[in-house]
């Protein structure tokens, strides 16, 4: 993939096609959005030297765009970030943003500002991971759900390139209840780390959390597969997940000679969440990940071991499904692969043969015909949710499959047939 500046009429035709798809997807109204004026005036306010439009090209195919316009003499505005649906989750948006930030700085702007709909969670998470912070409006507010963000360009630029070679692993707490499994997992991850793979591990809780809740006489109840978490239950989860379970697993990896860092989503505000609903109480869903912090830990030679307890945007601490945390982290970092380590080698067909790759459409067909059934359904649904969140590839496998490089890999598109 290459990032080029739109200069020719052919380039601007490509921009128009991408923005037309953007309009169709978002349902913008000509009465409320300036994007229609931009389409008719290109390059218009995006003309150099104060502005520009960038195109992401995959070979000869335009797959994304982004614009820079002048807001004031000191403030440039990031606008019209769009990536073709088939290319999302592959780091295209991050690459476009990184190049635009560099060009805005070179153009002499002191700040780069933007506005985004609050509902565009993947985009807001991406901007936060690049260093943008919530700011005061820099232009008149029209839609009431706009979020304004700003990046200080006078500060030396951070390392903006995605940790595209990183891999995210997620393991459930029930697996970690077996000390032999934990030791084998620590050894496998340590071997990968020493071989040059940058990785992070997200883990859940296990029997110890259930035992503590029982000892404290806190009832356990589930709703839609998630544990209803009272304030007392939240505190117990914090003790087990961010305490005993996290430090025991971190210790096992350190014992293998790797500098593991045991943290949870609260530390450095690395995972921010919102309350899901009042019935679940202190259960959150990720809305932002500070990928730059995770990248800094990796660059410092630290292997993050992450418990899913996270900080709410309201300042409360929340229990969060570890699968959701792993998916959000993988998407924010533009990770190469997200692996869910389970007790099965992957998805099997009706002849009990491992299916190496699946797309969303093929997965739904296998659920419909009964090939995927029972407890495997929530596992594959979790993988599809991670793909929808922007992860490029998601794998279900067991520990043996991690070692052998096998399992079932979920992708947005079916692999091309071998020549």
C-alpha positions as a Markdown table, in Angstrom:
| # | Residue | x | y | z |
|---|---|---|---|---|
| 1 | Unk | 0.0 | 0.0 | 0.0 |
| 2 | Unk | 1.2 | 3.5 | -0.9 |
| 3 | Unk | 0.0 | 6.9 | 0.4 |
| 4 | Unk | 0.1 | 9.6 | -2.4 |
| 5 | Unk | -1.1 | 13.2 | -2.6 |
| 6 | Unk | -4.0 | 13.8 | -4.9 |
| 7 | Unk | -2.8 | 16.1 | -7.7 |
| 8 | Unk | -4.3 | 15.0 | -11.0 |
| 9 | Unk | -7.9 | 14.9 | -12.2 |
| 10 | Unk | -7.7 | 11.1 | -12.1 |
| 11 | Unk | -6.7 | 11.3 | -8.4 |
| 12 | Unk | -9.6 | 13.6 | -7.6 |
| 13 | Unk | -12.0 | 11.3 | -9.5 |
| 14 | Unk | -10.8 | 8.5 | -7.1 |
| 15 | Unk | -11.4 | 10.8 | -4.1 |
| 16 | Unk | -14.9 | 11.6 | -5.4 |
| 17 | Unk | -15.7 | 7.9 | -5.7 |
| 18 | Unk | -14.5 | 7.2 | -2.2 |
| 19 | Unk | -16.4 | 10.2 | -0.8 |
| 20 | Unk | -19.6 | 9.1 | -2.7 |
| 21 | Unk | -19.3 | 5.7 | -0.9 |
| 22 | Unk | -18.8 | 7.5 | 2.4 |
| 23 | Unk | -22.0 | 9.5 | 1.8 |
| 24 | Unk | -24.0 | 6.4 | 0.9 |
| 25 | Unk | -22.7 | 4.6 | 4.0 |
| 26 | Unk | -23.4 | 7.4 | 6.5 |
| 27 | Unk | -26.6 | 8.7 | 4.9 |
| 28 | Unk | -25.4 | 12.4 | 4.9 |
| 29 | Unk | -28.0 | 15.0 | 4.0 |
| 30 | Unk | -27.2 | 17.8 | 1.4 |
| 31 | Unk | -28.9 | 20.2 | 3.9 |
| 32 | Unk | -26.6 | 19.4 | 6.8 |
| 33 | Unk | -23.2 | 18.2 | 5.5 |
| 34 | Unk | -20.5 | 20.2 | 3.7 |
| 35 | Unk | -19.2 | 17.1 | 2.1 |
| 36 | Unk | -21.4 | 17.7 | -0.9 |
| 37 | Unk | -19.8 | 21.1 | -1.4 |
| 38 | Unk | -16.4 | 19.5 | -1.2 |
| 39 | Unk | -17.3 | 17.0 | -3.9 |
| 40 | Unk | -18.2 | 19.8 | -6.3 |
| 41 | Unk | -15.2 | 22.0 | -5.6 |
| 42 | Unk | -12.2 | 19.6 | -5.4 |
| 43 | Unk | -9.5 | 20.4 | -4.6 |
| 44 | Unk | -11.2 | 23.6 | -3.2 |
| 45 | Unk | -10.2 | 24.1 | 0.4 |
| 46 | Unk | -7.9 | 21.1 | 0.2 |
| 47 | Unk | -5.6 | 22.7 | -2.3 |
| 48 | Unk | -1.9 | 23.2 | -1.3 |
| 49 | Unk | -0.1 | 24.8 | 0.4 |
| 50 | Unk | -2.7 | 25.1 | 3.2 |
| 51 | Unk | -4.5 | 21.9 | 2.4 |
| 52 | Unk | -4.2 | 18.6 | 0.6 |
| 53 | Unk | -6.0 | 15.3 | -0.1 |
| 54 | Unk | -4.2 | 12.0 | 0.4 |
| 55 | Unk | -5.0 | 8.7 | -1.2 |
| 56 | Unk | -4.2 | 5.2 | 0.0 |
| 57 | Unk | -3.5 | 3.0 | -3.0 |
| 58 | Unk | -3.3 | -0.8 | -3.1 |
| 59 | Unk | -1.6 | -1.3 | -6.5 |
| 60 | Unk | -3.8 | 0.8 | -8.8 |
| 61 | Unk | -6.9 | 0.6 | -6.5 |
| 62 | Unk | -7.7 | 3.6 | -4.3 |
| 63 | Unk | -8.8 | 2.1 | -0.9 |
| 64 | Unk | -8.9 | 5.2 | 1.4 |
| 65 | Unk | -8.6 | 8.9 | 1.6 |
| 66 | Unk | -8.1 | 11.8 | 4.1 |
| 67 | Unk | -8.1 | 15.6 | 3.7 |
| 68 | Unk | -6.3 | 18.5 | 5.4 |
| 69 | Unk | -8.0 | 21.9 | 5.4 |
| 70 | Unk | -7.2 | 25.2 | 7.0 |
| 71 | Unk | -9.2 | 26.1 | 10.1 |
| 72 | Unk | -7.2 | 29.1 | 11.2 |
| 73 | Unk | -3.6 | 30.2 | 10.6 |
| 74 | Unk | -2.5 | 28.0 | 13.4 |
| 75 | Unk | -5.0 | 25.1 | 13.2 |
| 76 | Unk | -5.3 | 22.6 | 10.4 |
| 77 | Unk | -8.4 | 20.4 | 10.3 |
| 78 | Unk | -8.3 | 16.6 | 9.6 |
| 79 | Unk | -11.3 | 15.7 | 7.4 |
| 80 | Unk | -12.9 | 13.1 | 5.2 |
| 81 | Unk | -11.1 | 10.0 | 6.6 |
| 82 | Unk | -12.6 | 7.1 | 4.8 |
| 83 | Unk | -11.5 | 3.5 | 4.1 |
| 84 | Unk | -13.2 | 1.0 | 1.8 |
| 85 | Unk | -15.1 | -1.6 | 3.9 |
| 86 | Unk | -13.1 | -4.5 | 2.5 |
| 87 | Unk | -9.8 | -2.8 | 3.6 |
| 88 | Unk | -10.8 | -1.9 | 7.2 |
| 89 | Unk | -8.7 | -3.4 | 9.9 |
| 90 | Unk | -5.6 | -3.6 | 7.8 |
| 91 | Unk | -4.0 | -0.3 | 9.1 |
| 92 | Unk | -5.1 | 1.8 | 6.2 |
| 93 | Unk | -6.7 | 4.5 | 8.3 |
| 94 | Unk | -3.8 | 4.7 | 10.7 |
| 95 | Unk | -1.3 | 5.0 | 7.8 |
| 96 | Unk | -3.4 | 7.8 | 6.3 |
| 97 | Unk | -3.6 | 9.7 | 9.6 |
| 98 | Unk | 0.1 | 9.3 | 10.3 |
| 99 | Unk | 1.0 | 10.8 | 6.9 |
| 100 | Unk | -1.5 | 13.6 | 7.3 |
| 101 | Unk | -0.1 | 14.5 | 10.7 |
| 102 | Unk | 3.4 | 14.7 | 9.3 |
| 103 | Unk | 2.2 | 16.9 | 6.4 |
| 104 | Unk | 0.2 | 19.2 | 8.7 |
| 105 | Unk | 3.3 | 19.6 | 10.8 |
| 106 | Unk | 5.4 | 20.3 | 7.7 |
| 107 | Unk | 2.8 | 22.9 | 6.6 |
| 108 | Unk | 3.4 | 24.9 | 9.8 |
| 109 | Unk | 0.2 | 24.2 | 11.7 |
| 110 | Unk | 0.6 | 24.2 | 15.4 |
| 111 | Unk | -2.5 | 22.1 | 16.0 |
| 112 | Unk | -4.4 | 19.5 | 14.1 |
| 113 | Unk | -8.1 | 19.4 | 15.0 |
| 114 | Unk | -11.0 | 17.2 | 14.0 |
| 115 | Unk | -14.6 | 16.5 | 14.7 |
| 116 | Unk | -16.2 | 13.1 | 14.7 |
| 117 | Unk | -19.6 | 11.6 | 15.6 |
| 118 | Unk | -19.5 | 10.1 | 19.0 |
| 119 | Unk | -21.0 | 6.9 | 17.6 |
| 120 | Unk | -18.0 | 6.4 | 15.3 |
| 121 | Unk | -16.2 | 4.4 | 18.1 |
| 122 | Unk | -13.5 | 2.8 | 15.9 |
| 123 | Unk | -12.5 | 6.2 | 14.4 |
| 124 | Unk | -12.5 | 7.9 | 17.8 |
| 125 | Unk | -10.3 | 5.1 | 19.2 |
| 126 | Unk | -7.9 | 5.4 | 16.3 |
| 127 | Unk | -7.6 | 9.2 | 16.9 |
| 128 | Unk | -6.9 | 8.7 | 20.6 |
| 129 | Unk | -4.3 | 6.1 | 19.9 |
| 130 | Unk | -2.5 | 8.6 | 17.7 |
| 131 | Unk | -2.4 | 11.2 | 20.5 |
| 132 | Unk | -5.6 | 13.3 | 19.8 |
| 133 | Unk | -7.3 | 14.4 | 23.0 |
| 134 | Unk | -10.8 | 15.8 | 23.6 |
| 135 | Unk | -10.8 | 19.6 | 23.0 |
| 136 | Unk | -13.1 | 22.6 | 22.9 |
| 137 | Unk | -15.0 | 23.1 | 19.6 |
| 138 | Unk | -12.9 | 25.0 | 17.0 |
| 139 | Unk | -16.0 | 25.7 | 14.8 |
| 140 | Unk | -19.7 | 26.2 | 15.3 |
| 141 | Unk | -21.4 | 23.0 | 16.5 |
| 142 | Unk | -24.2 | 21.6 | 14.4 |
| 143 | Unk | -24.9 | 17.9 | 15.2 |
| 144 | Unk | -25.2 | 17.6 | 18.9 |
| 145 | Unk | -23.2 | 14.3 | 19.1 |
| 146 | Unk | -20.0 | 15.7 | 17.7 |
| 147 | Unk | -16.7 | 15.0 | 19.5 |
| 148 | Unk | -14.0 | 17.6 | 19.0 |
| 149 | Unk | -10.4 | 16.4 | 19.3 |
| 150 | Unk | -7.0 | 18.1 | 18.9 |
| 151 | Unk | -3.3 | 17.1 | 18.5 |
| 152 | Unk | -0.5 | 19.5 | 19.5 |
| 153 | Unk | 1.9 | 19.5 | 16.6 |
| 154 | Unk | 4.5 | 21.6 | 18.5 |
| 155 | Unk | 5.4 | 18.6 | 20.6 |
| 156 | Unk | 7.9 | 16.2 | 19.1 |
| 157 | Unk | 6.0 | 13.6 | 17.2 |
| 158 | Unk | 5.5 | 10.2 | 18.9 |
| 159 | Unk | 6.2 | 6.9 | 17.2 |
| 160 | Unk | 3.1 | 6.9 | 15.0 |
| 161 | Unk | 3.8 | 3.8 | 13.0 |
| 162 | Unk | 1.5 | 0.9 | 13.9 |
| 163 | Unk | 2.9 | -2.1 | 15.8 |
| 164 | Unk | 1.8 | -4.1 | 12.8 |
| 165 | Unk | 3.9 | -7.1 | 13.6 |
| 166 | Unk | 2.4 | -7.4 | 17.1 |
| 167 | Unk | 0.2 | -10.3 | 18.0 |
| 168 | Unk | -2.5 | -10.3 | 20.7 |
| 169 | Unk | -3.3 | -13.5 | 22.6 |
| 170 | Unk | -6.3 | -14.1 | 24.8 |
| 171 | Unk | -6.6 | -16.9 | 27.3 |
| 172 | Unk | -9.5 | -17.7 | 29.5 |
| 173 | Unk | -9.2 | -17.9 | 33.3 |
| 174 | Unk | -10.6 | -21.5 | 33.3 |
| 175 | Unk | -7.6 | -22.7 | 31.4 |
| 176 | Unk | -5.3 | -20.9 | 33.8 |
| 177 | Unk | -6.7 | -22.8 | 36.7 |
| 178 | Unk | -4.4 | -25.6 | 35.6 |
| 179 | Unk | -0.8 | -24.8 | 36.7 |
| 180 | Unk | 0.7 | -27.1 | 34.1 |
| 181 | Unk | -1.2 | -25.2 | 31.4 |
| 182 | Unk | -0.1 | -21.8 | 32.7 |
| 183 | Unk | 3.6 | -23.0 | 32.8 |
| 184 | Unk | 3.3 | -24.3 | 29.2 |
| 185 | Unk | 1.7 | -21.1 | 28.0 |
| 186 | Unk | 4.4 | -19.0 | 29.6 |
| 187 | Unk | 7.1 | -21.1 | 28.0 |
| 188 | Unk | 5.4 | -20.9 | 24.5 |
| 189 | Unk | 5.0 | -17.1 | 24.7 |
| 190 | Unk | 8.5 | -16.6 | 26.0 |
| 191 | Unk | 9.9 | -18.6 | 23.1 |
| 192 | Unk | 8.0 | -16.5 | 20.7 |
| 193 | Unk | 9.1 | -13.3 | 22.3 |
| 194 | Unk | 12.8 | -14.4 | 22.2 |
| 195 | Unk | 12.3 | -15.3 | 18.5 |
| 196 | Unk | 11.3 | -11.7 | 17.8 |
| 197 | Unk | 7.5 | -11.7 | 18.0 |
| 198 | Unk | 6.1 | -8.7 | 19.8 |
| 199 | Unk | 3.0 | -9.7 | 21.7 |
| 200 | Unk | 0.6 | -8.9 | 24.4 |
| 201 | Unk | -1.5 | -11.3 | 26.5 |
| 202 | Unk | -5.1 | -10.6 | 27.7 |
| 203 | Unk | -6.5 | -13.0 | 30.3 |
| 204 | Unk | -9.7 | -13.7 | 32.1 |
| 205 | Unk | -10.5 | -15.1 | 35.5 |
| 206 | Unk | -11.3 | -18.6 | 36.6 |
| 207 | Unk | -12.4 | -20.7 | 39.4 |
| 208 | Unk | -10.7 | -18.5 | 41.9 |
| 209 | Unk | -13.1 | -15.6 | 41.2 |
| 210 | Unk | -16.1 | -17.9 | 41.6 |
| 211 | Unk | -14.6 | -19.3 | 44.9 |
| 212 | Unk | -14.0 | -15.8 | 46.2 |
| 213 | Unk | -17.6 | -14.7 | 45.3 |
| 214 | Unk | -18.9 | -17.8 | 47.1 |
| 215 | Unk | -16.7 | -17.1 | 50.2 |
| 216 | Unk | -18.0 | -13.5 | 50.3 |
| 217 | Unk | -21.6 | -14.8 | 49.8 |
| 218 | Unk | -22.0 | -12.7 | 46.6 |
| 219 | Unk | -24.5 | -14.5 | 44.3 |
| 220 | Unk | -23.4 | -15.2 | 40.7 |
| 221 | Unk | -25.9 | -14.5 | 37.9 |
| 222 | Unk | -25.4 | -14.2 | 34.2 |
| 223 | Unk | -27.3 | -12.2 | 31.6 |
| 224 | Unk | -26.7 | -12.7 | 27.8 |
| 225 | Unk | -23.5 | -14.5 | 28.7 |
| 226 | Unk | -22.0 | -11.8 | 30.9 |
| 227 | Unk | -21.7 | -11.9 | 34.6 |
| 228 | Unk | -24.0 | -9.5 | 36.4 |
| 229 | Unk | -21.5 | -7.5 | 38.6 |
| 230 | Unk | -22.6 | -5.6 | 41.7 |
| 231 | Unk | -20.2 | -3.2 | 43.3 |
| 232 | Unk | -19.1 | -5.9 | 45.8 |
| 233 | Unk | -18.7 | -8.3 | 42.9 |
| 234 | Unk | -16.7 | -5.8 | 41.0 |
| 235 | Unk | -14.3 | -5.3 | 43.9 |
| 236 | Unk | -13.9 | -9.1 | 44.2 |
| 237 | Unk | -13.1 | -9.3 | 40.4 |
| 238 | Unk | -10.6 | -6.6 | 40.8 |
| 239 | Unk | -8.8 | -8.5 | 43.6 |
| 240 | Unk | -8.7 | -11.8 | 41.6 |
| 241 | Unk | -8.2 | -10.6 | 38.0 |
| 242 | Unk | -5.9 | -7.6 | 38.5 |
| 243 | Unk | -4.3 | -9.2 | 41.6 |
| 244 | Unk | -3.7 | -12.9 | 42.0 |
| 245 | Unk | -4.5 | -14.1 | 38.5 |
| 246 | Unk | -2.5 | -11.4 | 36.7 |
| 247 | Unk | 0.5 | -11.5 | 39.0 |
| 248 | Unk | 0.7 | -15.3 | 38.9 |
| 249 | Unk | 0.7 | -15.4 | 35.1 |
| 250 | Unk | 3.2 | -12.5 | 34.9 |
| 251 | Unk | 5.5 | -14.3 | 37.3 |
| 252 | Unk | 5.4 | -17.4 | 35.2 |
| 253 | Unk | 6.5 | -15.5 | 32.1 |
| 254 | Unk | 9.2 | -13.6 | 34.0 |
| 255 | Unk | 10.3 | -17.0 | 35.2 |
| 256 | Unk | 11.0 | -17.9 | 31.6 |
| 257 | Unk | 13.4 | -15.0 | 31.3 |
| 258 | Unk | 11.1 | -12.4 | 29.7 |
| 259 | Unk | 10.4 | -8.9 | 31.1 |
| 260 | Unk | 6.6 | -9.2 | 31.5 |
| 261 | Unk | 4.6 | -6.3 | 32.8 |
| 262 | Unk | 1.4 | -7.2 | 34.7 |
| 263 | Unk | -1.2 | -4.5 | 34.3 |
| 264 | Unk | -5.0 | -4.1 | 33.8 |
| 265 | Unk | -7.0 | -1.8 | 31.6 |
| 266 | Unk | -7.0 | 0.8 | 34.4 |
| 267 | Unk | -3.3 | 1.4 | 34.4 |
| 268 | Unk | -2.4 | 4.6 | 32.4 |
| 269 | Unk | -6.1 | 4.6 | 31.3 |
| 270 | Unk | -5.0 | 2.1 | 28.6 |
| 271 | Unk | -8.6 | 0.8 | 28.1 |
| 272 | Unk | -11.6 | 3.1 | 28.7 |
| 273 | Unk | -15.1 | 1.7 | 28.8 |
| 274 | Unk | -18.7 | 2.6 | 29.1 |
| 275 | Unk | -21.3 | 0.9 | 31.3 |
| 276 | Unk | -23.3 | -1.6 | 29.1 |
| 277 | Unk | -26.6 | -1.3 | 30.9 |
| 278 | Unk | -28.1 | -1.0 | 34.4 |
| 279 | Unk | -29.0 | -4.7 | 34.6 |
| 280 | Unk | -25.4 | -5.8 | 34.3 |
| 281 | Unk | -24.3 | -2.9 | 36.7 |
| 282 | Unk | -20.5 | -2.7 | 36.8 |
| 283 | Unk | -19.9 | -4.3 | 33.5 |
| 284 | Unk | -18.3 | -2.2 | 30.7 |
| 285 | Unk | -17.6 | -2.3 | 27.0 |
| 286 | Unk | -14.4 | -0.8 | 25.5 |
| 287 | Unk | -14.8 | 2.5 | 23.7 |
| 288 | Unk | -11.1 | 3.6 | 23.6 |
| 289 | Unk | -7.6 | 2.1 | 23.8 |
| 290 | Unk | -4.4 | 4.0 | 24.2 |
| 291 | Unk | -2.4 | 2.0 | 21.7 |
| 292 | Unk | 0.5 | 4.4 | 22.0 |
| 293 | Unk | 1.0 | 3.3 | 25.6 |
| 294 | Unk | 1.0 | -0.4 | 24.6 |
| 295 | Unk | 3.4 | 0.4 | 21.8 |
| 296 | Unk | 5.7 | 2.2 | 24.2 |
| 297 | Unk | 5.7 | -0.8 | 26.5 |
| 298 | Unk | 6.5 | -3.1 | 23.6 |
| 299 | Unk | 9.3 | -0.8 | 22.4 |
| 300 | Unk | 10.7 | -0.8 | 25.9 |
| 301 | Unk | 11.0 | -4.6 | 25.7 |
| 302 | Unk | 8.1 | -5.3 | 28.0 |
| 303 | Unk | 5.5 | -8.0 | 27.3 |
| 304 | Unk | 2.2 | -6.7 | 28.6 |
| 305 | Unk | 0.0 | -9.2 | 30.6 |
| 306 | Unk | -3.4 | -7.5 | 30.7 |
| 307 | Unk | -6.3 | -8.2 | 33.1 |
| 308 | Unk | -9.6 | -6.9 | 31.7 |
| 309 | Unk | -10.6 | -4.6 | 34.6 |
| 310 | Unk | -10.9 | -1.2 | 33.1 |
| 311 | Unk | -11.7 | 2.5 | 33.8 |
| 312 | Unk | -15.0 | 3.9 | 32.8 |
| 313 | Unk | -15.4 | 7.3 | 31.1 |
| 314 | Unk | -17.4 | 8.1 | 34.3 |
| 315 | Unk | -14.4 | 7.4 | 36.5 |
| 316 | Unk | -15.8 | 4.1 | 37.9 |
| 317 | Unk | -13.9 | 0.8 | 37.6 |
| 318 | Unk | -15.7 | -1.9 | 35.6 |
| 319 | Unk | -15.4 | -5.6 | 35.0 |
| 320 | Unk | -15.1 | -6.2 | 31.3 |
| 321 | Unk | -15.3 | -9.4 | 29.2 |
| 322 | Unk | -11.7 | -10.3 | 28.4 |
| 323 | Unk | -12.6 | -11.3 | 24.8 |
| 324 | Unk | -13.9 | -7.7 | 24.2 |
| 325 | Unk | -10.8 | -6.2 | 25.7 |
| 326 | Unk | -8.6 | -8.4 | 23.5 |
| 327 | Unk | -10.5 | -7.4 | 20.4 |
| 328 | Unk | -10.4 | -3.7 | 21.2 |
| 329 | Unk | -6.7 | -3.8 | 21.8 |
| 330 | Unk | -5.9 | -5.8 | 18.6 |
| 331 | Unk | -8.0 | -3.4 | 16.6 |
| 332 | Unk | -6.5 | -0.2 | 18.1 |
| 333 | Unk | -2.9 | -1.5 | 17.6 |
| 334 | Unk | -3.5 | -2.7 | 14.0 |
| 335 | Unk | -2.2 | -6.1 | 15.3 |
| 336 | Unk | -1.2 | -8.8 | 12.8 |
| 337 | Unk | -3.2 | -11.5 | 14.5 |
| 338 | Unk | -5.6 | -12.0 | 17.4 |
| 339 | Unk | -5.5 | -15.5 | 18.8 |
| 340 | Unk | -8.1 | -16.9 | 21.2 |
| 341 | Unk | -6.5 | -19.8 | 23.0 |
| 342 | Unk | -9.2 | -22.4 | 23.9 |
| 343 | Unk | -9.5 | -26.1 | 24.7 |
| 344 | Unk | -10.2 | -27.0 | 21.1 |
| 345 | Unk | -7.9 | -27.0 | 18.0 |
| 346 | Unk | -10.3 | -24.8 | 16.0 |
| 347 | Unk | -13.5 | -25.2 | 14.1 |
| 348 | Unk | -14.2 | -28.7 | 12.8 |
| 349 | Unk | -16.3 | -29.8 | 9.8 |
| 350 | Unk | -18.8 | -32.6 | 9.9 |
| 351 | Unk | -16.0 | -35.1 | 9.3 |
| 352 | Unk | -14.2 | -33.7 | 12.4 |
| 353 | Unk | -11.5 | -32.2 | 10.2 |
| 354 | Unk | -10.0 | -28.8 | 11.1 |
| 355 | Unk | -11.3 | -25.9 | 8.9 |
| 356 | Unk | -8.2 | -23.7 | 8.4 |
| 357 | Unk | -10.0 | -20.5 | 7.3 |
| 358 | Unk | -13.5 | -19.0 | 7.6 |
| 359 | Unk | -15.2 | -15.8 | 6.4 |
| 360 | Unk | -18.2 | -14.3 | 8.1 |
| 361 | Unk | -20.5 | -15.6 | 5.4 |
| 362 | Unk | -19.1 | -19.1 | 5.5 |
| 363 | Unk | -19.3 | -19.1 | 9.3 |
| 364 | Unk | -22.9 | -18.1 | 9.3 |
| 365 | Unk | -23.6 | -20.9 | 6.8 |
| 366 | Unk | -22.0 | -23.5 | 9.0 |
| 367 | Unk | -24.0 | -22.3 | 12.0 |
| 368 | Unk | -27.2 | -22.5 | 9.9 |
| 369 | Unk | -26.5 | -26.1 | 8.8 |
| 370 | Unk | -25.5 | -27.3 | 12.2 |
| 371 | Unk | -21.8 | -27.9 | 11.5 |
| 372 | Unk | -21.0 | -25.2 | 14.1 |
| 373 | Unk | -23.1 | -25.8 | 17.2 |
| 374 | Unk | -23.2 | -25.8 | 21.0 |
| 375 | Unk | -20.4 | -24.1 | 22.8 |
| 376 | Unk | -18.5 | -23.3 | 19.6 |
| 377 | Unk | -21.2 | -20.8 | 18.5 |
| 378 | Unk | -20.3 | -18.2 | 21.1 |
| 379 | Unk | -16.6 | -18.7 | 20.3 |
| 380 | Unk | -17.0 | -18.0 | 16.6 |
| 381 | Unk | -19.3 | -15.1 | 17.3 |
| 382 | Unk | -16.6 | -13.5 | 19.4 |
| 383 | Unk | -14.2 | -13.9 | 16.4 |
| 384 | Unk | -16.7 | -12.2 | 14.1 |
| 385 | Unk | -17.2 | -9.4 | 16.6 |
| 386 | Unk | -13.4 | -8.8 | 16.6 |
| 387 | Unk | -13.4 | -8.7 | 12.8 |
| 388 | Unk | -16.2 | -6.2 | 12.9 |
| 389 | Unk | -14.2 | -4.1 | 15.4 |
| 390 | Unk | -11.4 | -3.8 | 12.8 |
| 391 | Unk | -9.1 | -6.8 | 13.5 |
| 392 | Unk | -7.6 | -8.2 | 10.2 |
| 393 | Unk | -7.3 | -11.9 | 11.3 |
| 394 | Unk | -8.6 | -13.7 | 14.3 |
| 395 | Unk | -7.8 | -17.3 | 15.2 |
| 396 | Unk | -9.3 | -20.0 | 17.4 |
| 397 | Unk | -6.9 | -22.7 | 18.5 |
| 398 | Unk | -5.5 | -24.5 | 21.5 |
| 399 | Unk | -2.1 | -24.3 | 23.0 |
| 400 | Unk | -0.8 | -27.1 | 20.8 |
| 401 | Unk | -2.1 | -25.2 | 17.8 |
| 402 | Unk | -0.3 | -22.0 | 18.9 |
| 403 | Unk | 3.0 | -24.0 | 18.9 |
| 404 | Unk | 2.2 | -25.6 | 15.6 |
| 405 | Unk | 0.8 | -22.5 | 13.9 |
| 406 | Unk | -2.5 | -24.2 | 13.3 |
| 407 | Unk | -6.2 | -23.4 | 14.1 |
| 408 | Unk | -9.1 | -21.7 | 12.3 |
| 409 | Unk | -8.4 | -18.2 | 11.1 |
| 410 | Unk | -11.3 | -15.8 | 10.5 |
| 411 | Unk | -10.7 | -13.2 | 7.8 |
| 412 | Unk | -12.8 | -10.6 | 6.0 |
| 413 | Unk | -12.2 | -12.2 | 2.6 |
| 414 | Unk | -11.6 | -15.7 | 1.5 |
| 415 | Unk | -7.9 | -16.4 | 0.6 |
| 416 | Unk | -7.1 | -16.4 | -3.1 |
| 417 | Unk | -6.8 | -19.9 | -4.6 |
| 418 | Unk | -3.3 | -21.3 | -5.1 |
| 419 | Unk | -1.9 | -21.0 | -8.6 |
